[in-house]
Amino acid sequence: MPGLLRGVARVGAATAVSNRVSRRQANRWAQQGTLPAQGLGRVPAAAPPATPAAAAVDPIEQLTKLGELRDKGLLTDAEFEAQKAKLLA
């Protein structure tokens, strides 16, 4: 039983650290005016060149993703509204 409790404590601590790092990174992206790539925790060293297919992203899908980021606390309401305005402009 003590081993199980230690394991649970480790998982809890790892989750807390991961969440804190994610929030910090989201704040940095928000300050830069950019959104993270698909793999929220991974940012490529060099972004690939934009393709015409990337420009044809469904705005509803993007709004859904922005809403999820806001619901997770990674975006503030103001950041969400700013990104939403960019998508709908």
Secondary structure, DSSP 4 states (H G I P E B T S, - for coil): -HHHHHHHHHHHHHHHHHHHHHHHHHHHHHHHT----SSTT---SSPPPP-HHHHT--HHHHHHHHHHHHHTTSS-HHHHHHHHHHHH-
